């Protein structure tokens, strides 16, 4: 998915820094959204995925107006409920902006939702 960096996407706007470049939290959000899309073929009716871990190196600044292409590589095999995606962000000059891995867990939507409203936390490990 391609994204153009706006003022609202900057570290200054989000509060994660004081420079007008793409904020790491926004980049992570874009990467996570791509993992959700990539996981769709692996999820059965009544299931969804939830994020469980993020390991990303943000290596290059992207200014307002810059374009970032975000990809999430579908895992070759899934180990039970855990899915690990290789994620990348490349700018419009072809330079690597960020790379890493993100984990998602496949959960039963109806069983997951009551747990989240009944407690302040729920373990997704396993």
VMD Tcl script that builds the backbone (N, CA, C; Angstrom):
set m [mol new atoms 378]
animate dup $m
set s [atomselect $m all]
$s set {name element resname resid chain x y z} {
  {N N UNK 1 A 0.856 -1.166 0.000}
  {CA C UNK 1 A 0.000 0.000 0.000}
  {C C UNK 1 A 0.905 1.233 0.000}
  {N N UNK 2 A 0.527 2.215 -0.780}
  {CA C UNK 2 A 1.287 3.465 -0.881}
  {C C UNK 2 A 0.662 4.541 0.003}
  {N N UNK 3 A 1.509 5.259 0.698}
  {CA C UNK 3 A 1.069 6.345 1.570}
  {C C UNK 3 A 1.887 7.597 1.274}
  {N N UNK 4 A 1.217 8.741 1.248}
  {CA C UNK 4 A 1.917 10.016 1.151}
  {C C UNK 4 A 1.942 10.640 2.539}
  {N N UNK 5 A 3.113 11.041 2.979}
  {CA C UNK 5 A 3.275 11.624 4.307}
  {C C UNK 5 A 2.669 13.023 4.327}
  {N N UNK 6 A 1.781 13.249 5.294}
  {CA C UNK 6 A 1.162 14.562 5.485}
  {C C UNK 6 A 1.648 15.148 6.814}
  {N N UNK 7 A 1.292 16.390 7.061}
  {CA C UNK 7 A 1.638 17.029 8.339}
  {C C UNK 7 A 1.116 16.213 9.518}
  {N N UNK 8 A -0.065 15.600 9.352}
  {CA C UNK 8 A -0.674 14.817 10.432}
  {C C UNK 8 A 0.107 13.545 10.743}
  {N N UNK 9 A 0.989 13.120 9.824}
  {CA C UNK 9 A 1.773 11.898 10.010}
  {C C UNK 9 A 3.131 12.147 10.653}
  {N N UNK 10 A 3.450 13.386 10.946}
  {CA C UNK 10 A 4.793 13.708 11.433}
  {C C UNK 10 A 4.967 13.430 12.928}
  {N N UNK 11 A 6.226 13.303 13.315}
  {CA C UNK 11 A 6.560 13.104 14.727}
  {C C UNK 11 A 6.056 14.277 15.562}
  {N N UNK 12 A 6.140 15.484 15.014}
  {CA C UNK 12 A 5.647 16.661 15.743}
  {C C UNK 12 A 4.149 16.560 16.004}
  {N N UNK 13 A 3.392 16.163 14.995}
  {CA C UNK 13 A 1.928 16.093 15.127}
  {C C UNK 13 A 1.502 14.980 16.079}
  {N N UNK 14 A 2.197 13.863 16.020}
  {CA C UNK 14 A 1.815 12.702 16.835}
  {C C UNK 14 A 2.339 12.806 18.263}
  {N N UNK 15 A 3.430 13.557 18.433}
  {CA C UNK 15 A 4.008 13.704 19.766}
  {C C UNK 15 A 5.135 12.732 20.050}
  {N N UNK 16 A 5.666 12.094 19.005}
  {CA C UNK 16 A 6.747 11.130 19.214}
  {C C UNK 16 A 8.120 11.745 18.953}
  {N N UNK 17 A 8.146 13.041 18.673}
  {CA C UNK 17 A 9.396 13.742 18.421}
  {C C UNK 17 A 9.111 15.188 18.079}
  {N N UNK 18 A 10.178 15.914 17.729}
  {CA C UNK 18 A 9.985 17.335 17.443}
  {C C UNK 18 A 10.477 17.727 16.054}
  {N N UNK 19 A 10.436 16.768 15.129}
  {CA C UNK 19 A 10.846 17.044 13.755}
  {C C UNK 19 A 9.685 16.734 12.798}
  {N N UNK 20 A 9.588 17.475 11.693}
  {CA C UNK 20 A 8.472 17.303 10.753}
  {C C UNK 20 A 8.735 16.225 9.703}
  {N N UNK 21 A 8.954 14.998 10.174}
  {CA C UNK 21 A 9.152 13.848 9.289}
  {C C UNK 21 A 8.220 12.724 9.734}
  {N N UNK 22 A 8.079 11.711 8.891}
  {CA C UNK 22 A 7.203 10.579 9.202}
  {C C UNK 22 A 7.515 10.019 10.588}
  {N N UNK 23 A 6.497 9.966 11.419}
  {CA C UNK 23 A 6.644 9.445 12.779}
  {C C UNK 23 A 6.697 7.921 12.770}
  {N N UNK 24 A 7.549 7.383 13.602}
  {CA C UNK 24 A 7.646 5.922 13.715}
  {C C UNK 24 A 6.305 5.296 14.088}
  {N N UNK 25 A 5.555 5.851 15.042}
  {CA C UNK 25 A 4.256 5.227 15.350}
  {C C UNK 25 A 3.314 5.168 14.150}
  {N N UNK 26 A 3.301 6.206 13.312}
  {CA C UNK 26 A 2.445 6.195 12.121}
  {C C UNK 26 A 2.921 5.119 11.153}
  {N N UNK 27 A 4.230 5.014 10.947}
  {CA C UNK 27 A 4.782 3.994 10.063}
  {C C UNK 27 A 4.418 2.595 10.556}
  {N N UNK 28 A 4.511 2.373 11.850}
  {CA C UNK 28 A 4.139 1.077 12.440}
  {C C UNK 28 A 2.654 0.800 12.184}
  {N N UNK 29 A 1.808 1.815 12.311}
  {CA C UNK 29 A 0.374 1.654 12.040}
  {C C UNK 29 A 0.151 1.217 10.599}
  {N N UNK 30 A 0.837 1.862 9.656}
  {CA C UNK 30 A 0.700 1.491 8.245}
  {C C UNK 30 A 1.166 0.066 8.002}
  {N N UNK 31 A 2.268 -0.313 8.640}
  {CA C UNK 31 A 2.783 -1.678 8.484}
  {C C UNK 31 A 1.805 -2.694 9.069}
  {N N UNK 32 A 1.271 -2.387 10.231}
  {CA C UNK 32 A 0.321 -3.308 10.858}
  {C C UNK 32 A -0.930 -3.463 10.001}
  {N N UNK 33 A -1.408 -2.373 9.412}
  {CA C UNK 33 A -2.579 -2.450 8.523}
  {C C UNK 33 A -2.292 -3.382 7.345}
  {N N UNK 34 A -1.077 -3.356 6.857}
  {CA C UNK 34 A -0.716 -4.241 5.742}
  {C C UNK 34 A -0.686 -5.705 6.194}
  {N N UNK 35 A -0.266 -5.979 7.437}
  {CA C UNK 35 A -0.305 -7.365 7.932}
  {C C UNK 35 A -1.740 -7.858 8.062}
  {N N UNK 36 A -2.643 -6.969 8.447}
  {CA C UNK 36 A -4.065 -7.347 8.548}
  {C C UNK 36 A -4.570 -7.770 7.165}
  {N N UNK 37 A -4.274 -6.967 6.149}
  {CA C UNK 37 A -4.701 -7.310 4.788}
  {C C UNK 37 A -4.068 -8.617 4.322}
  {N N UNK 38 A -2.789 -8.801 4.615}
  {CA C UNK 38 A -2.086 -10.006 4.171}
  {C C UNK 38 A -2.560 -11.263 4.886}
  {N N UNK 39 A -3.085 -11.118 6.092}
  {CA C UNK 39 A -3.550 -12.272 6.868}
  {C C UNK 39 A -4.920 -12.763 6.431}
  {N N UNK 40 A -5.652 -11.955 5.699}
  {CA C UNK 40 A -7.031 -12.283 5.333}
  {C C UNK 40 A -7.201 -13.689 4.757}
  {N N UNK 41 A -6.338 -14.160 3.841}
  {CA C UNK 41 A -6.534 -15.507 3.293}
  {C C UNK 41 A -6.347 -16.639 4.318}
  {N N UNK 42 A -5.723 -16.339 5.444}
  {CA C UNK 42 A -5.445 -17.364 6.452}
  {C C UNK 42 A -6.502 -17.447 7.546}
  {N N UNK 43 A -7.466 -16.549 7.499}
  {CA C UNK 43 A -8.458 -16.439 8.570}
  {C C UNK 43 A -9.793 -17.017 8.119}
  {N N UNK 44 A -10.317 -17.932 8.904}
  {CA C UNK 44 A -11.611 -18.561 8.604}
  {C C UNK 44 A -12.753 -17.666 9.076}
  {N N UNK 45 A -13.967 -17.993 8.645}
  {CA C UNK 45 A -15.147 -17.273 9.110}
  {C C UNK 45 A -15.194 -17.328 10.632}
  {N N UNK 46 A -15.502 -16.203 11.249}
  {CA C UNK 46 A -15.589 -16.146 12.705}
  {C C UNK 46 A -14.260 -15.880 13.380}
  {N N UNK 47 A -13.188 -15.795 12.606}
  {CA C UNK 47 A -11.873 -15.519 13.171}
  {C C UNK 47 A -11.405 -14.129 12.750}
  {N N UNK 48 A -10.407 -13.642 13.468}
  {CA C UNK 48 A -9.713 -12.408 13.114}
  {C C UNK 48 A -8.280 -12.554 13.587}
  {N N UNK 49 A -7.479 -11.542 13.327}
  {CA C UNK 49 A -6.116 -11.553 13.860}
  {C C UNK 49 A -5.918 -10.325 14.729}
  {N N UNK 50 A -5.042 -10.464 15.700}
  {CA C UNK 50 A -4.675 -9.352 16.574}
  {C C UNK 50 A -3.159 -9.267 16.633}
  {N N UNK 51 A -2.657 -8.047 16.704}
  {CA C UNK 51 A -1.215 -7.853 16.787}
  {C C UNK 51 A -0.686 -8.267 18.139}
  {N N UNK 52 A 0.499 -8.916 18.129}
  {CA C UNK 52 A 1.096 -9.375 19.386}
  {C C UNK 52 A 2.532 -8.926 19.583}
  {N N UNK 53 A 3.245 -8.589 18.502}
  {CA C UNK 53 A 4.641 -8.152 18.657}
  {C C UNK 53 A 5.071 -7.349 17.437}
  {N N UNK 54 A 5.957 -6.382 17.696}
  {CA C UNK 54 A 6.510 -5.532 16.644}
  {C C UNK 54 A 8.019 -5.452 16.830}
  {N N UNK 55 A 8.757 -5.759 15.766}
  {CA C UNK 55 A 10.215 -5.640 15.757}
  {C C UNK 55 A 10.592 -4.936 14.449}
  {N N UNK 56 A 10.716 -3.622 14.492}
  {CA C UNK 56 A 10.949 -2.838 13.281}
  {C C UNK 56 A 12.064 -1.830 13.520}
  {N N UNK 57 A 12.965 -1.724 12.556}
  {CA C UNK 57 A 14.002 -0.696 12.558}
  {C C UNK 57 A 13.591 0.396 11.584}
  {N N UNK 58 A 13.399 1.614 12.093}
  {CA C UNK 58 A 13.063 2.772 11.259}
  {C C UNK 58 A 14.398 3.425 10.924}
  {N N UNK 59 A 14.850 3.298 9.682}
  {CA C UNK 59 A 16.218 3.637 9.291}
  {C C UNK 59 A 16.380 4.955 8.554}
  {N N UNK 60 A 15.304 5.477 7.979}
  {CA C UNK 60 A 15.443 6.642 7.099}
  {C C UNK 60 A 14.253 7.578 7.297}
  {N N UNK 61 A 14.554 8.878 7.395}
  {CA C UNK 61 A 13.497 9.876 7.546}
  {C C UNK 61 A 12.792 10.111 6.217}
  {N N UNK 62 A 11.485 10.357 6.298}
  {CA C UNK 62 A 10.683 10.682 5.115}
  {C C UNK 62 A 9.970 12.007 5.389}
  {N N UNK 63 A 10.207 13.013 4.548}
  {CA C UNK 63 A 9.597 14.326 4.786}
  {C C UNK 63 A 8.132 14.369 4.373}
  {N N UNK 64 A 7.445 15.420 4.779}
  {CA C UNK 64 A 6.076 15.668 4.337}
  {C C UNK 64 A 6.087 15.740 2.806}
  {N N UNK 65 A 5.135 15.053 2.194}
  {CA C UNK 65 A 5.058 14.989 0.735}
  {C C UNK 65 A 5.757 13.767 0.162}
  {N N UNK 66 A 6.600 13.126 0.971}
  {CA C UNK 66 A 7.267 11.897 0.530}
  {C C UNK 66 A 6.276 10.754 0.461}
  {N N UNK 67 A 6.592 9.770 -0.374}
  {CA C UNK 67 A 5.736 8.601 -0.547}
  {C C UNK 67 A 6.449 7.368 -0.013}
  {N N UNK 68 A 5.699 6.539 0.700}
  {CA C UNK 68 A 6.238 5.300 1.268}
  {C C UNK 68 A 5.367 4.139 0.805}
  {N N UNK 69 A 6.006 3.107 0.279}
  {CA C UNK 69 A 5.328 1.865 -0.113}
  {C C UNK 69 A 5.573 0.846 0.995}
  {N N UNK 70 A 4.484 0.354 1.590}
  {CA C UNK 70 A 4.570 -0.592 2.710}
  {C C UNK 70 A 4.122 -1.966 2.234}
  {N N UNK 71 A 4.913 -2.995 2.565}
  {CA C UNK 71 A 4.551 -4.368 2.217}
  {C C UNK 71 A 4.684 -5.262 3.445}
  {N N UNK 72 A 3.892 -6.320 3.447}
  {CA C UNK 72 A 3.967 -7.356 4.480}
  {C C UNK 72 A 3.946 -8.686 3.755}
  {N N UNK 73 A 5.002 -9.439 3.918}
  {CA C UNK 73 A 5.114 -10.726 3.234}
  {C C UNK 73 A 4.373 -11.796 4.015}
  {N N UNK 74 A 3.437 -12.433 3.331}
  {CA C UNK 74 A 2.647 -13.501 3.923}
  {C C UNK 74 A 3.571 -14.639 4.339}
  {N N UNK 75 A 3.427 -15.147 5.541}
  {CA C UNK 75 A 4.303 -16.238 5.973}
  {C C UNK 75 A 4.104 -17.483 5.116}
  {N N UNK 76 A 5.207 -18.167 4.828}
  {CA C UNK 76 A 5.143 -19.389 4.028}
  {C C UNK 76 A 4.349 -20.466 4.758}
  {N N UNK 77 A 4.556 -20.549 6.055}
  {CA C UNK 77 A 3.806 -21.508 6.868}
  {C C UNK 77 A 3.374 -20.819 8.157}
  {N N UNK 78 A 2.260 -21.237 8.658}
  {CA C UNK 78 A 1.763 -20.700 9.922}
  {C C UNK 78 A 1.961 -21.751 11.000}
  {N N UNK 79 A 2.511 -21.317 12.139}
  {CA C UNK 79 A 2.722 -22.220 13.266}
  {C C UNK 79 A 1.554 -22.058 14.234}
  {N N UNK 80 A 0.516 -22.859 14.036}
  {CA C UNK 80 A -0.664 -22.748 14.899}
  {C C UNK 80 A -1.364 -21.425 14.680}
  {N N UNK 81 A -1.566 -20.698 15.763}
  {CA C UNK 81 A -2.271 -19.419 15.683}
  {C C UNK 81 A -1.339 -18.240 15.406}
  {N N UNK 82 A -0.036 -18.437 15.490}
  {CA C UNK 82 A 0.921 -17.336 15.357}
  {C C UNK 82 A 1.341 -17.146 13.894}
  {N N UNK 83 A 1.264 -15.906 13.436}
  {CA C UNK 83 A 1.711 -15.537 12.096}
  {C C UNK 83 A 2.811 -14.492 12.239}
  {N N UNK 84 A 3.937 -14.704 11.583}
  {CA C UNK 84 A 5.020 -13.725 11.596}
  {C C UNK 84 A 5.211 -13.192 10.189}
  {N N UNK 85 A 5.084 -11.884 10.033}
  {CA C UNK 85 A 5.209 -11.234 8.739}
  {C C UNK 85 A 6.520 -10.473 8.645}
  {N N UNK 86 A 7.163 -10.550 7.485}
  {CA C UNK 86 A 8.297 -9.676 7.183}
  {C C UNK 86 A 7.702 -8.396 6.611}
  {N N UNK 87 A 8.005 -7.265 7.237}
  {CA C UNK 87 A 7.456 -5.985 6.795}
  {C C UNK 87 A 8.575 -5.077 6.306}
  {N N UNK 88 A 8.226 -4.263 5.285}
  {CA C UNK 88 A 9.192 -3.327 4.706}
  {C C UNK 88 A 8.478 -2.050 4.301}
  {N N UNK 89 A 9.226 -0.963 4.359}
  {CA C UNK 89 A 8.755 0.316 3.836}
  {C C UNK 89 A 9.882 0.888 2.981}
  {N N UNK 90 A 9.530 1.274 1.755}
  {CA C UNK 90 A 10.493 1.814 0.807}
  {C C UNK 90 A 9.966 3.156 0.320}
  {N N UNK 91 A 10.855 4.159 0.235}
  {CA C UNK 91 A 10.393 5.475 -0.208}
  {C C UNK 91 A 10.355 5.570 -1.728}
  {N N UNK 92 A 9.901 6.712 -2.227}
  {CA C UNK 92 A 9.730 6.874 -3.669}
  {C C UNK 92 A 11.047 6.962 -4.433}
  {N N UNK 93 A 12.183 7.008 -3.716}
  {CA C UNK 93 A 13.510 6.957 -4.345}
  {C C UNK 93 A 14.050 5.524 -4.365}
  {N N UNK 94 A 13.255 4.580 -3.822}
  {CA C UNK 94 A 13.688 3.188 -3.761}
  {C C UNK 94 A 14.556 2.867 -2.558}
  {N N UNK 95 A 14.676 3.807 -1.635}
  {CA C UNK 95 A 15.495 3.611 -0.432}
  {C C UNK 95 A 14.676 2.945 0.668}
  {N N UNK 96 A 15.330 2.038 1.395}
  {CA C UNK 96 A 14.676 1.353 2.505}
  {C C UNK 96 A 14.458 2.326 3.653}
  {N N UNK 97 A 13.210 2.492 4.053}
  {CA C UNK 97 A 12.838 3.368 5.164}
  {C C UNK 97 A 12.800 2.574 6.462}
  {N N UNK 98 A 12.240 1.374 6.405}
  {CA C UNK 98 A 12.120 0.546 7.606}
  {C C UNK 98 A 11.950 -0.908 7.204}
  {N N UNK 99 A 12.352 -1.804 8.108}
  {CA C UNK 99 A 12.189 -3.240 7.881}
  {C C UNK 99 A 12.131 -3.942 9.224}
  {N N UNK 100 A 11.478 -5.103 9.222}
  {CA C UNK 100 A 11.410 -5.878 10.448}
  {C C UNK 100 A 10.371 -6.969 10.361}
  {N N UNK 101 A 9.850 -7.332 11.515}
  {CA C UNK 101 A 8.838 -8.383 11.607}
  {C C UNK 101 A 7.702 -7.920 12.515}
  {N N UNK 102 A 6.520 -8.439 12.209}
  {CA C UNK 102 A 5.352 -8.224 13.061}
  {C C UNK 102 A 4.644 -9.550 13.237}
  {N N UNK 103 A 4.228 -9.823 14.464}
  {CA C UNK 103 A 3.486 -11.044 14.764}
  {C C UNK 103 A 2.016 -10.708 14.952}
  {N N UNK 104 A 1.176 -11.625 14.488}
  {CA C UNK 104 A -0.260 -11.552 14.718}
  {C C UNK 104 A -0.706 -12.926 15.201}
  {N N UNK 105 A -1.765 -12.966 15.973}
  {CA C UNK 105 A -2.343 -14.224 16.438}
  {C C UNK 105 A -3.739 -14.354 15.852}
  {N N UNK 106 A -4.062 -15.542 15.392}
  {CA C UNK 106 A -5.413 -15.826 14.915}
  {C C UNK 106 A -6.270 -16.164 16.128}
  {N N UNK 107 A -7.389 -15.454 16.273}
  {CA C UNK 107 A -8.281 -15.676 17.408}
  {C C UNK 107 A -9.711 -15.820 16.921}
  {N N UNK 108 A -10.516 -16.487 17.726}
  {CA C UNK 108 A -11.945 -16.561 17.477}
  {C C UNK 108 A -12.547 -15.231 17.930}
  {N N UNK 109 A -13.162 -14.521 17.017}
  {CA C UNK 109 A -13.667 -13.174 17.296}
  {C C UNK 109 A -14.637 -13.157 18.485}
  {N N UNK 110 A -15.612 -14.067 18.515}
  {CA C UNK 110 A -16.631 -14.062 19.573}
  {C C UNK 110 A -16.053 -14.412 20.937}
  {N N UNK 111 A -15.054 -15.286 20.970}
  {CA C UNK 111 A -14.432 -15.640 22.250}
  {C C UNK 111 A -13.489 -14.535 22.715}
  {N N UNK 112 A -12.853 -13.851 21.783}
  {CA C UNK 112 A -11.884 -12.805 22.117}
  {C C UNK 112 A -12.549 -11.555 22.682}
  {N N UNK 113 A -13.638 -11.109 22.075}
  {CA C UNK 113 A -14.271 -9.855 22.486}
  {C C UNK 113 A -14.759 -9.856 23.928}
  {N N UNK 114 A -15.439 -10.898 24.425}
  {CA C UNK 114 A -15.853 -10.880 25.837}
  {C C UNK 114 A -14.663 -10.835 26.791}
  {N N UNK 115 A -13.571 -11.465 26.416}
  {CA C UNK 115 A -12.383 -11.466 27.270}
  {C C UNK 115 A -11.826 -10.058 27.390}
  {N N UNK 116 A -11.803 -9.307 26.289}
  {CA C UNK 116 A -11.240 -7.962 26.330}
  {C C UNK 116 A -12.112 -7.005 27.131}
  {N N UNK 117 A -13.406 -7.223 27.170}
  {CA C UNK 117 A -14.269 -6.326 27.941}
  {C C UNK 117 A -14.359 -6.740 29.404}
  {N N UNK 118 A -14.056 -8.003 29.712}
  {CA C UNK 118 A -14.179 -8.500 31.075}
  {C C UNK 118 A -12.897 -8.324 31.894}
  {N N UNK 119 A -11.769 -8.108 31.227}
  {CA C UNK 119 A -10.510 -7.985 31.964}
  {C C UNK 119 A -9.682 -6.862 31.373}
  {N N UNK 120 A -8.673 -6.457 32.134}
  {CA C UNK 120 A -7.805 -5.402 31.631}
  {C C UNK 120 A -6.730 -5.935 30.710}
  {N N UNK 121 A -6.573 -7.242 30.641}
  {CA C UNK 121 A -5.567 -7.825 29.769}
  {C C UNK 121 A -5.837 -9.293 29.537}
  {N N UNK 122 A -5.320 -9.792 28.426}
  {CA C UNK 122 A -5.519 -11.192 28.072}
  {C C UNK 122 A -4.272 -11.668 27.351}
  {N N UNK 123 A -3.741 -12.790 27.773}
  {CA C UNK 123 A -2.555 -13.336 27.137}
  {C C UNK 123 A -2.887 -13.914 25.772}
  {N N UNK 124 A -2.122 -13.526 24.768}
  {CA C UNK 124 A -2.310 -14.032 23.414}
  {C C UNK 124 A -1.238 -15.053 23.064}
  {N N UNK 125 A -0.352 -15.342 23.994}
  {CA C UNK 125 A 0.730 -16.295 23.731}
  {C C UNK 125 A 0.174 -17.692 23.600}
  {N N UNK 126 A 0.890 -18.472 22.790}
  {CA C UNK 126 A 0.489 -19.868 22.722}
  {C C UNK 126 A 0.129 -20.323 21.412}
}
mol reanalyze $m
mol bondsrecalc $m
mol representation Tube
mol addrep $m
